[in-house]
Amino acid sequence: MTKALIVGASGGIGAAIADALEVAGQQVTRLSRRTHGLDITDEAIVAACMAQLQGPFDTVFIATGALEIGPHLPEKSLRSVTAEGLLAQFQTNAIGPVLVLKHLIQHLPRDLPARVGVLSARVGSIGDNGLGGWHSYRTAKAALNQLVHTAAIELARSHKQAVLALLHPGTVATDFTVKYAGHHPTVPPHEAAQNLMSVLGSLGPAETGGFYDWAGQRVPW
């Protein structure tokens, strides 16, 4: 039986991916802050949680993230940007996932295929930004994209059959997006999960380090 790891498994997308992988016959390990106390912004906690895992894992999804963090909401203009808001976004949406990735490598098979998907967002694309706003969230996701792309280059040297990819799930109908979906079409979590699993499963080592949307199309950096 193949093994999968879902980090952020208590969220709408993470839970749906974990459920779908179990239905597909994989042995799934779920990690979350809500259930396991995994604070991804604290490296000591990340390291301790990762050290207890029983790998290796063939499939991993890092499905963490937040749009609202405490009092910090997505900014509508530059006048609303604060150092505290920027820092909170970086800690949660850029630093946290890469700390998880850092301590995850030990649980990936070296000589067998492995796929790792990290949830990003199209609004983190610099080339696809035509609206402005949401400065901190956009910037943190752009930083995440660079961190994961760089990690993929390094991972390819030691894990030649591994794929590490950034995934944009689209607008998913979860608590995360309920206030911000507006008139954008949304998909339910179970549909988003199937889309993401399909995209990640279609990628090979030649595509590692890329940024893909829910339909498998590359997203501009």
N, C-alpha and C positions, 0 to 999 in steps of 0.2 A: 504494500500500500504506500502510495506517495504521501509526502508530508507537506503541509502548507502552514504558513504563519501569517496571521493578520494582526497588525499593530494598529490600534484604533478601532478595535472590534465592537465597541459599544456604540459607535456612531451609526448613522443611518446607512451609509455606503459600506462601511467596514463590516457591519453585522450582516448585510445582505450578501456581500462577497463570501463571508465565512459560511453562511447557510448554503449558498450555491455550491461551494467547493465540497462541503460535506455530502450534499445530495449527489455530487459527481463521484463520490467514493474516496475522497482524500481524507486523510487524518489531519484535522485542523487544530492548531493551537491558537487561542485567542488571547490577546493582551490589550489592556486598556487602563486608563487612569481610574475610571469609575470602579472597575472590578478588582484590579491588581495593584493600584497605587502607582502606576507607571507615569511619572512626571517626566516627559521627554526633555524638558528644559534643564533637568538635573542629571549630569552625567554619571554621578555615583549611583543613582537609582537606575538609570538605563543600563549601566554595566552590570549591576547586581541582577536585574531581571533577565538580561540576556545570558548571563552565566548559568542560570538555572534551566535554560531550555535544552530540550533533547532533539537535536537535529540529526543529520542535515535536512534542510528544507529545499524542496524542488521549486516551490512557488511561495513568494512573499509579496504581500501588499502592505505598504506603509500608508495607512488611510487616516492619518491624523490631520488636524488643522482647525483653525477658528477664524471667523470673520469679525466677530465681536469679542473683545477680550476685556473683561471688567468694564470700566467706564469708556473704553476706547472703541468708538464706532467708525465705520468707513467714512473717510472725509469727503465732503462734497466740494471743497476748495482748498487751495494752498493755505488759506488763513486758518484752517482747522488743524493743520499738521502740528504735532507736538513731539518732542524728543521721547517722551514716555510712551506715546502710542507707537512710534516707530520701533522702539526697543521691544515692546511687548509683541509686536507682529514678527519681528526677526527671531525672537526667542522661540515662539510657537511654530511659525511656518517655515523657517529656514534652518535655524540652529538645531531645534529639536529633531526633525527628521534625519539630518545628517549625523547626529550623535547616535541615533538608532542604527543607521547604516554602518557607521564605524564599528559598532560592537556586534553587528549582525554577520559580518564577513566570515567569522570563525564557524558559522553554522551553514555555510554554503558549500556544496560539493565541489571539489577542485576539478575532477575529471569527468563530470557528468553535466548534462544540461540543467540550468537553474534560471528562473526568471524572477526578477524583482521589479514590481511596479510601485512608483511613488506618486501619490496624488498631488498634482499641481493644479493650475487654473489658467485658462486662456487669458485672463486679465493680467497674468504675469508676463505676457508677451510684450516686448517693447515695440516690435514691428507691427503688431496688430492693435495698438492702442490709439483709437481715434476719438475717444470720449473724455479722457482725463479723469480726475477724481480718484478716490480710493487709493491715495498715494502710498500709505504704509503697507496695505495688503498687496498691492501690485508689486511694490519694491521687494517685499519679503519673498513673494513667489518667484520673482525674477532672480533673486539671490539663490533660492532653492534650485532653480533650473541650472544655474552655473555650478553649484556645488555637486549636484547629481551628475551632470555631464562630465565634470572633471573626475569624479569618483569612478565613473564608468570606464574612462580611459585607463585608470590605474587597475581596476578590477580585471580588465581584459588581459592584462599581462600575466596574472596568476590564475585566473579562472576563464580559460579560453572558450568554454561553451556557455558562459553566463550571459544573460541579458539584463541590463539595468535601464529602465525607461521611465520617463515622466509621462503621466497620463492626465488628460483633462476629461472629466466625466460628463461634461455638459451641465445643465442646470437640473439638479436632482431635487425632487420634492421631499425635503427633510427639514428638521428644525433649523438647520444651518442656513437655509435659503428662504425660509417662509416670509421674512420681512422684505426681501430684496429681489424676489423673482419677477415682480411686476408683470409685464406683458410677455415675458420670455416663456417659450414653451418649456415645460418641465417633464421629466420622466420619473416614474417611481423607482425607489432604490433597487428593487429586484431586477428591473430592466437595465439600469445603469451597471449593476454588478455583472450581468451577462455580457454587456458591451465591453466592459473593461477586461474581463477574463478572455474574451475573444481576441481583443487587440493584443494583449500581452502574449497570449498563446501563439499568435501569428508571427511574432518577431523572432528573428534569429540573431546570432552574434554580430552579424554585419550591421544590424540596426541598433545595437546597444548605444546608450547615451542620447537617444533621440527624444523628442517631445511630440506626443501624438494625442489626437483627440479621440473621443468615444467611437468614432467611425473609422479609426485607423489612419487618418490623414495627418501629415506632419503640421505642427503649429509653428509659425515663425518665432524665432527667438526675440 
